[in-house]
Amino acid sequence: MTASHGRRRSDRRAGRAPVRAIQPRTHWLLLATLLLTLVLGLAMQGYTQHMFNTRADQAPSTQGPSENVPTQVVNGGPVIDSAAVPARTAAPADHTIALTFDDGPDPRWTPQILSTLEANHVHATFFVVGTLVTAHPELIRRMVADGDQIGIHTFIHPNLGTIAPWHQRLELRETQLAVAGAANVTTTLMRPPYSSVNDSLDDDDWGAISNAGRQGFLTVLINQDSEDWTRPGVPAILRNSLPEGTGGEVLLMHDAGGDRSETVTALPLLIHQLQDRGFHFATVGEATGIADPMTASTGAQHWQGVGLLAALDGSAWVLQALTWLLYAAGGLSLLRAVALVYSARRHKRMRNGNWGDPVTAPVTVVVPAYNESAGIEAAVRSLLASDHPVEVVVVDDGSTDGTADLVESLRLPGVRVIRQANAGKPAALNTGIRAASNELIVMVDGDTVFQPDAIRLLVQPFADPSVGAVSGNAKVINRRGLIGRWQHIEYVVGFNLDRRLFDLAECMPTVPGAIGGFRRSALLRAGGVSDQTLAEDTDLTMTLCRHGWRVVYEERAIAWTEAPASLGALWKQRYRWCYGTLQAMWKHRGAFVQNGQAGKLGRRGLVHMLLFQVLLTLLAPVVDVLTLYGVVFVDPVYSLSVWAAFVLLQLALGWYAFRLDGEKPGPLWSLPLQQFVYRQLMYLVVIQSLFTALAGARLGWQRMERYGSLQVPGPPAPGQ
């Protein structure tokens, strides 16, 4: 969430009653469990839906060595018991046709074939694919109810001879469970995809058949192929299906895997022709004398199968939901980019620096300080170097590192030091407000240095009597490291572009603690700075809006501030910013139904924050998840192209923001890298903050680590 970047100084201990920091760790376990479930569900969905081998069963393939295939199998019948020693085979009796259908069930063709069989009082054997069983379990139940037999044709239709033994077992077991879940039956019949007649077996095929035998399966090959998979036309299907003599046949046909209209048309004609020639039809089990190849599944098998079907249904739903969320994320990202660019262009044309008569009244600068000895001298000296008349009030909030002593030892004219017991940043600010000698007040963090003209430019909007507060332009000073560059990009692209939009829409939600100007009278009427949220600057700004004051943005008023230099420090800072902002949004939710300036804050500002700082951040993981899913299971080029489009959109927005802010675009080279660490950290921060808010936990103030990177007389040149 891109909240106020002035909140570092809020990160300190509370000085009143100690507040126990409650960390709701349980939610991380819940989140990890949900993430693991999501990964497993998507992996299952990807495996079943995108690794399905669609090559036709009898498509030409190269036969390998066959020295290990037993001779009695090569010369035997199409039904093979590979677990027997030695292996044995069986064939249908004379004048018996075992109709078999592969690759289904299909919601269009299978019902038509079942209706034809039922109308002609013929039973058949269907070798089903597990992924299609899970998609159409009602067709499996209909087959069983009609008296047809079920056989296993693997789960995703791989060539069993080319995959590892564990994978072979998985394919058969999961399909068996799918059948058990769909129709409460199990089967001992199995047909390997891409199998044919016995003498086409090679050593790899025999290894897979032997492995299946050890699992209790009988392998059913064929000795007659209708070749309907080639769509040769109805007459050709009939010719290919008719036996030459009177011997029994296991006839291969297909009820799925493509357009099976020719099969549907040919089937009743074939049944009548064969019956006219004295053949009768039977299932594989009946035709070969196999006793009970289908039996009722055990309770465990059935419920495991039901669970499998439910898991696949659920994962399909999740994938569909993620896809819609991806569209939502893309739409919101594009909408945000268009809105930011449009508002920034209009803001630049409208805000030409002409606020009215020049404001020359002196300003009181309030500097709340808690253990700021590393940078307080640079901060104070930069304020005194201002080209506008100022008095500086440093409020030492119970520092233990000699901050107050250091400022006093400088003996700088126009600088007052007020000491108080540690009570938190809001209390320190209120002390400074009460002590201020002037109507115009600038609040600044102790880790911030100002440009010489920053205060003069910051107070010019007060020429408009409706303006109650002014946000300045904070920039990151320690931007040399990768983490610093990423925050520099975020400040320029996120914070400052957002402020231009908020200014144009008259719904500014945050004047940053790093650089903000206020009317003292407005602050006093608002009750000063509240300590009810961790985002005291956002809370204060929203309060002023609800009191009818306009809050504007003066991008020319520049201050330089230290940013966290480690991921741990960044996490702590952003967690507090985000959580505090959520607190402030909830506290001021009533603005949504108010009129005037308050209504603009509620219906424009709060809605914008909810959509783009909360919802869009929560949707960001969808892009990552679906990108990985697409790379692994779908189309790597297409998936990476979609991801790259998101990055290019950010790069384009970044380039425009840098150009608008007078920054060199050099740091933007690190933006693609930001997608792999920084962005994930940000959405984890939002998740943590939401869980903390829902749990009702309270957080104590914490001080951010200082790095001593502030310098006098001025900051480094932009773009470093």
Residue, then its C-alpha position, 0 to 999 in steps of 0.5 A: m500500500t502506498a501510504s504516507h512516507g512521512r510516517r517513519r517518525s511515528d515509529r516509536r514507543a508509546g509514553r503513556a501506559p505500555v501497550r503490549a504488541i500483539q502479533p497474530r501469528t496464526h494467520w501466517l500458518l493459515l495463509a501458508t496452508l491456503l497457499l499450499t492448497l492453491v499451489l497443489g490445486l493449480a498443479m493438479q489443474g495444470y496437470t490434468q487440463h494442459m498436459f493431456n496428450t491429444r495425439a490419436d491412439q493409433a497414430p503412427s509411432t516407431q516400435g522399439p525392441s521387443e525381445n522381452v515380450p513373451t511369445q505367447v503374448v505376441n501370438g495370443g488374444p487381446v486380453i492379457d494377464s501379465a501378473a500370471v506366471p507365465a503370462r496368459t491371454a484370452a480372446p472373445a469366443d466365436h461370433t462375439i464382438a466386444l465393442t470398445f470405445d476409447d478416450g471418453p466420456d465426451p458430453r456430446w458424443t458419448p450420450q449419443i453412443l449410449s443411446t444407440l447401444e441402449a436402443n439396440h440392447v447392446h452392451a459395450t466396454f468404455f475405456v475412460v480417461g480420468t480427466l474426462v471422468t472428473a469433468h463428466p461423472e454423470l456419464i460414468r454413472r449412466m454407463v454402469a446403469d446401462g450395464d456397460q463395463i468401464g475400463i481404465h485408459t489413464f488419467i491424462h492419456p500419456n504413452l505409458g511406455t515412455i513414462a516412469p513406473w511411479h508415473q504409470r502407477l499414478e495414472l492408473r490409480e487416479t483414474q481408478l479413484a475417479v471412477a470410484g468417486a463417479a460411480n462407486v465401482t472399480t475395474t480391473l480392465m485397462r487399455p494403454p493409450y497408443s496400444s494396438v494389436n499384440d504384435s505391436l508391443d515393444d519392451d517399453d510397452w511390456g514393462a508398462i503392462s507388467n507394472a499394471g498387472r502388479q496393480g491388479f489390472l488386465t490389459v485389453l488390446i484389440n484385434q480389430d480397428s475401425e480407424d474411426w479416429t481418422r474420420p475416413g467416412v461411414p462406409a470405411i468405418l463399416r468396412n474396417s469394423l467387419p471381421e473377415g471370418t467368424g472369430g470373435e473380435v475386440l473392436l476399437m472405436h472412439d467416443a471422444g477425442g475429436d469429431r465423432s459424428e461418423t462413429v455415431t452414424a456408423l454404429p447402428l448400421l454396424i450393429h445391424q450388419l453384424q447381427d445379420r451375420g450371426f454375431h452377438f455383442a458382449t462386454v470384454g468381460e462377458a466375451t472373454g469369460i472374465a469373472d466380475p471385472m467391475t466390482a463395488s468400490t470400498g468406502a475408502q476408494h469411493w470417498q477418496g474418489v469423491g474427494l478427487l472429483a471435488a478437488l478438481d472441480g474446486s481447482a477448476w473454479v479457483l483457476q477460473a476465479l484467478t483468471w477473472l481476477l487477473y482481468a480485474a488486476g489488468g483493468l485496474s492497473l490500466l485504469r490507474a495508469v490512465a487516471l494518473v497520466y491524465s490527472a498529472r497532465r492536467h495538474k501540471r497545466m493548472r498548477n503553474g505556481n500562481w496561487g495569488d499574492p505572495v505569502t511572506a508571513p513567517v513560518t514555525v517549523v515543528v520538528p518532533a524528535y526521538n533519538e535523532s542525533a544521527g541526522i538532527e543537525a543536518a535537518v535543523r541547519s537545512l531549515l535555517a538555510s531557508d530563503h523564507p523567514v522561519e522559527v524552528v521548534v524542536v520537540d524532544d520526545g524523551s530521547t535517550d541519545g542526547t538529541a536535545d543536548l546536541v541541538e542546544s549545543l549548536r546555539l543556532p539562532g531561531v531554534r527552540v528546544i522543548r523537552q518532554a517525557n516520551a509520549g509519542k509523535p502526536a503528543a510531540l507535534n501537539t506540543g510544537i503546535r501549542a508553542a508555535s508563534n506563527e499562524l503557518i506551521v510546517m511539520v517535518d521529520g527529524d530525518t529530513v532535510f529541506q531544499p532552501d526554497a522548500i518552505r517558501l514554495l510550500v506556504q504559497p498555496f495559503a494565499d487561497p483562504s480555503v486551503g488548510a494544508v499543503s503536501g510537499n514533495a518528499k524524495v529519497i536521499n539514500r537511493r544508491g542501493l537496490i532497496g533505496r532505488w526501489q523506494h525512490i521509484e515508488y516515491v516518484v511514481g506512486f506517492n507523487l503521481d497519486r498526490r497530483l490526482f488527489d489534488l486535482a480531485e480535491c480529496m488529498p488523504t495524506v500530507p506526509g510527515a516529512i514535509g507538510g504545511f498547515r494553518r495553526s487555526a485549522l489544526l487547533r479547530a481539528g483538535g490537534v494531532s490524534d493518537q487514535t491511529l498509527a497514521e497520524d498524518t493521514d488521520l490529521t489530513m482526513t480530519l481537516c478535509r472533513h472540517g471543510w478545508r482544501v488540501v493541495y499538493e505543491e510538487r516544487a517544495i522538495a525535501w529529502t528523507e532517509a528510507p529504510a536500507s534493509l528489507g526488515a526495516l522496510w517491512k516494519q515501516r510499511y506494515r505500520w504505514c499500511y495498518g495505520t492507513l487502514q485505521a484512518m480509512w475506517k475511522h473516517r468512513g463516514a465521509f462517504v455519505q457527507n457533503g462538500q469537501a468531506g464527501k469528496l474525500g469519502r467518495r473519491g479519496l477513500v474509494h481510490m485508496l480502497l481500489f488501488q492501494v488495497l484491492l489492486t495490491l491484493l490482486a498483484p499476486v494473481v499476476d505472479v501465480l498465473t504467470l508461473y502457471g502459464v509458464v509451467f503448464v500452458d504457453p511460456v511465451y504467451s504467459l511471459s508476454v502478459w507478465a511483461a506487458f504489466v512490467l512495460l506498463q509500469l515502466a512507461l508510467g515510471w518514465y513519465a513520472f520521472r520526467l514530470d518530476g525532473e528526475k533522471p530515468g536511470p534507476l528505472w532499470s531496476l523496476p523489473l527486478q522490483q517484481f521479484v522481491y519488493r512487490q511481494l513484500m508490499y502485498l504481504v504487508v497489506i495481508q498482514s495489516l488486514f489480518t491485524a486489523l481483523a484480529g483487533a490487535r494493537l501495535g506499539w510505536q517503534r523507532m526506525e533505524r537511522y543511517g546518517s545519510l543526511q548532509v548539509p548543505g544539500p542533497p545529492a543531485p536528482g537521479q543519483 
